[in-house]
Amino acid sequence: MSAMTLAGLNPPTRTRRSSFADLSVNVKVLAAVATAAAVALVVGILGLVALSDASASAQLIYTSNVGSVKAVGQIRYYATQTRSDAANQALSTTAASTQSFADDVATDIKDFDATLTAYRGSNPAAPSALIDAMETNWNAYVDLVNNKMLPAGVRNDLDGWARIRTNETLPVLDKLYDQLTAMDTAENADAAKNAAAARSGYETSRNVSIVALVAGLVLALAIGAWWPARSCRR
């Protein structure tokens, strides 16, 4: 038989490319374990990111919103306390009591101003124009108290004191309290917005983690089920 005939009867063997099915069982097990570990790592990282975002949002709510809401409440309190002490000064029947309440008014004014300064430094949500307008009305009220109401109290001029309160003080205070209400509304709305953002960030991270976990498990199971089937067919 000729060499050509022998060559035709015995064609050259083709080299088959190796595939995943050709790998050893140990390698395949390690591949499945590595896939599961990668999924666990991704889910863990996503969880840490979610915790970091939640912590940042909570810190913002605490340092800004809580402080600002508290400051607005204190500002309102000191404004009301100033009114009360000014009224008690006018109603006092002794010089000592009159002076004592006048000193209390001075303390109230200082506390108001200090709290307003702290509020401005708390990154407030209320517009600066609103805060400035409120402070302008407060200064107008303080001017009326110091230059008209307290002197009327010293003179025991209750009728004059009442006219000043009705005609000059109350219109200013009405504006002041309306502005404080608007500031409080702005702070509470901003706190609600930050809380919603924190909740949304948590839910997004949770959903992504669930999807990554399910996808990884499916992939690991697919790897685990594929190689025995390929091996049996071979």
C-alpha positions as CSV (number, residue, x, y, z in Angstrom):
1,M,0.0,0.0,0.0
2,S,1.4,3.3,-1.0
3,A,2.3,6.1,1.4
4,M,-0.5,8.3,0.0
5,T,-3.0,5.5,0.8
6,L,-1.7,5.2,4.3
7,A,-2.0,8.9,4.8
8,G,-5.6,8.9,3.7
9,L,-6.5,6.0,6.1
10,N,-4.8,7.7,9.0
11,P,-5.7,11.4,9.0
12,P,-3.7,13.7,11.3
13,T,-5.1,14.0,14.8
14,R,-6.5,17.5,15.6
15,T,-5.5,19.1,18.9
16,R,-8.7,19.8,20.9
17,R,-8.7,23.0,22.8
18,S,-9.0,22.6,26.6
19,S,-12.2,23.8,28.2
20,F,-13.6,24.3,31.7
21,A,-14.8,20.7,31.6
22,D,-11.2,19.5,31.2
23,L,-10.2,21.0,34.5
24,S,-9.8,18.8,37.6
25,V,-12.6,18.5,40.2
26,N,-10.5,20.4,42.7
27,V,-10.0,23.4,40.3
28,K,-13.7,23.5,39.6
29,V,-14.6,23.4,43.3
30,L,-12.2,26.2,43.9
31,A,-13.8,28.2,41.1
32,A,-17.2,27.8,42.6
33,V,-15.8,28.8,46.1
34,A,-14.0,31.7,44.6
35,T,-17.2,32.9,42.9
36,A,-19.1,32.7,46.2
37,A,-16.3,34.5,48.0
38,A,-16.3,37.3,45.4
39,V,-20.0,37.7,45.8
40,A,-19.6,37.9,49.6
41,L,-16.9,40.5,49.2
42,V,-19.0,42.6,46.8
43,V,-22.0,42.4,49.1
44,G,-19.8,43.2,52.1
45,I,-18.4,46.3,50.4
46,L,-21.9,47.5,49.4
47,G,-23.0,47.0,53.0
48,L,-20.1,49.1,54.3
49,V,-20.8,51.8,51.7
50,A,-24.5,51.8,52.8
51,L,-23.5,52.1,56.4
52,S,-21.1,54.9,55.7
53,D,-23.8,56.8,53.7
54,A,-26.3,56.2,56.5
55,S,-23.8,57.4,59.1
56,A,-23.1,60.6,57.1
57,S,-26.9,61.3,56.8
58,A,-27.5,60.7,60.5
59,Q,-24.6,63.0,61.3
60,L,-25.9,65.7,59.1
61,I,-29.4,65.4,60.7
62,Y,-27.8,65.6,64.2
63,T,-25.3,68.4,63.7
64,S,-27.4,70.6,61.4
65,N,-31.1,69.8,61.6
66,V,-31.4,69.0,65.3
67,G,-29.2,71.9,66.3
68,S,-31.1,74.3,64.1
69,V,-34.5,73.2,65.2
70,K,-33.4,73.4,68.9
71,A,-32.0,76.9,68.3
72,V,-35.2,78.2,66.7
73,G,-37.1,76.9,69.7
74,Q,-34.7,78.6,72.1
75,I,-34.9,81.9,70.2
76,R,-38.7,81.8,70.5
77,Y,-38.4,81.0,74.2
78,Y,-36.1,84.0,74.9
79,A,-38.3,86.4,72.9
80,T,-41.3,85.2,75.0
81,Q,-39.3,85.4,78.2
82,T,-38.3,89.0,77.4
83,R,-41.9,89.9,77.0
84,S,-42.8,88.3,80.3
85,D,-40.0,90.0,82.2
86,A,-40.8,93.3,80.6
87,A,-44.4,93.0,81.7
88,N,-43.4,92.0,85.3
89,Q,-41.0,95.0,85.4
90,A,-43.9,97.3,84.7
91,L,-46.1,95.6,87.3
92,S,-43.5,95.6,90.0
93,T,-44.4,97.6,93.1
94,T,-41.0,98.1,94.6
95,A,-37.8,99.6,93.2
96,A,-35.8,96.4,93.9
97,S,-38.3,94.3,92.1
98,T,-38.4,96.7,89.2
99,Q,-34.6,96.6,88.9
100,S,-34.5,92.9,89.2
101,F,-36.9,92.3,86.3
102,A,-35.1,95.0,84.2
103,D,-31.9,92.9,84.8
104,D,-33.7,89.8,83.7
105,V,-34.8,91.5,80.5
106,A,-31.1,92.4,79.8
107,T,-30.2,88.8,80.4
108,D,-32.9,87.6,78.1
109,I,-31.7,89.9,75.3
110,K,-28.2,88.6,75.6
111,D,-29.4,85.0,75.6
112,F,-31.5,85.7,72.5
113,D,-28.5,87.2,70.7
114,A,-26.1,84.4,71.6
115,T,-28.6,81.8,70.5
116,L,-29.2,83.6,67.2
117,T,-25.4,83.6,66.6
118,A,-25.3,79.9,67.3
119,Y,-28.2,79.3,65.0
120,R,-26.5,81.1,62.1
121,G,-23.5,78.9,62.6
122,S,-25.5,75.6,62.5
123,N,-25.9,75.6,58.7
124,P,-29.6,76.6,58.9
125,A,-32.0,75.7,56.2
126,A,-34.0,78.9,56.6
127,P,-33.1,81.5,54.0
128,S,-30.6,84.2,55.1
129,A,-33.0,86.9,54.1
130,L,-35.6,85.5,56.5
131,I,-33.2,85.3,59.3
132,D,-32.0,88.8,58.7
133,A,-35.6,90.1,58.6
134,M,-36.4,88.4,61.9
135,E,-33.3,89.9,63.5
136,T,-34.3,93.4,62.2
137,N,-37.7,93.0,63.9
138,W,-36.0,91.8,67.1
139,N,-33.7,94.8,67.2
140,A,-36.7,97.1,66.7
141,Y,-38.5,95.3,69.6
142,V,-35.4,95.6,71.9
143,D,-35.2,99.3,71.1
144,L,-38.8,99.8,72.1
145,V,-38.3,97.8,75.3
146,N,-35.1,99.6,76.4
147,N,-36.1,103.1,75.4
148,K,-39.9,103.2,76.0
149,M,-41.3,100.2,77.9
150,L,-38.8,99.9,80.7
151,P,-38.7,103.7,81.4
152,A,-42.5,103.6,81.6
153,G,-42.3,100.8,84.1
154,V,-39.9,102.7,86.2
155,R,-42.4,105.6,86.3
156,N,-45.2,103.2,87.0
157,D,-47.0,104.5,84.0
158,L,-49.1,101.5,83.2
159,D,-51.4,103.4,80.8
160,G,-48.4,104.7,78.8
161,W,-46.8,101.2,78.9
162,A,-50.0,99.6,77.6
163,R,-50.2,102.1,74.7
164,I,-46.6,101.4,73.7
165,R,-47.3,97.6,73.8
166,T,-50.5,97.8,71.8
167,N,-49.5,100.4,69.2
168,E,-45.8,99.8,68.7
169,T,-44.6,96.5,70.3
170,L,-47.3,94.0,69.2
171,P,-47.1,94.8,65.5
172,V,-43.3,94.2,65.6
173,L,-43.7,91.0,67.6
174,D,-46.4,89.6,65.3
175,K,-43.9,89.8,62.4
176,L,-41.2,88.4,64.6
177,Y,-43.2,85.3,65.6
178,D,-44.4,84.8,62.0
179,Q,-40.8,84.7,60.9
180,L,-39.8,82.3,63.6
181,T,-42.6,80.0,62.5
182,A,-41.3,80.1,59.0
183,M,-37.8,79.4,60.2
184,D,-39.1,76.4,62.2
185,T,-41.0,75.1,59.2
186,A,-37.9,75.3,57.0
187,E,-35.8,73.5,59.5
188,N,-38.3,70.7,59.9
189,A,-38.8,70.3,56.2
190,D,-35.0,70.1,55.7
191,A,-34.8,67.4,58.4
192,A,-37.5,65.4,56.8
193,K,-35.7,65.7,53.4
194,N,-32.4,64.5,54.9
195,A,-34.2,61.6,56.7
196,A,-35.8,60.6,53.4
197,A,-32.5,60.7,51.6
198,A,-30.9,58.5,54.2
199,R,-33.8,56.0,54.0
200,S,-33.6,56.0,50.2
201,G,-29.8,55.4,50.2
202,Y,-30.3,52.5,52.6
203,E,-33.0,50.9,50.4
204,T,-31.0,51.3,47.2
205,S,-27.9,49.7,48.8
206,R,-30.0,46.9,50.2
207,N,-31.6,46.2,46.8
208,V,-28.2,46.2,45.0
209,S,-26.8,43.9,47.7
210,I,-29.7,41.5,47.3
211,V,-29.4,41.5,43.5
212,A,-25.6,40.9,43.7
213,L,-26.1,38.1,46.2
214,V,-28.7,36.3,44.1
215,A,-26.7,36.7,40.9
216,G,-23.6,35.3,42.6
217,L,-25.4,32.4,44.1
218,V,-27.0,31.6,40.7
219,L,-23.5,31.8,39.1
220,A,-22.0,29.6,41.7
221,L,-24.7,27.0,41.3
222,A,-24.4,27.1,37.5
223,I,-20.7,26.4,37.8
224,G,-21.4,23.6,40.2
225,A,-24.0,22.0,38.0
226,W,-22.3,22.6,34.6
227,W,-19.1,20.7,35.1
228,P,-20.6,17.3,36.2
229,A,-23.0,17.5,33.2
230,R,-20.1,18.1,30.8
231,S,-18.1,15.4,32.4
232,C,-20.9,12.8,32.1
233,R,-21.4,13.7,28.4
234,R,-17.8,13.1,27.8
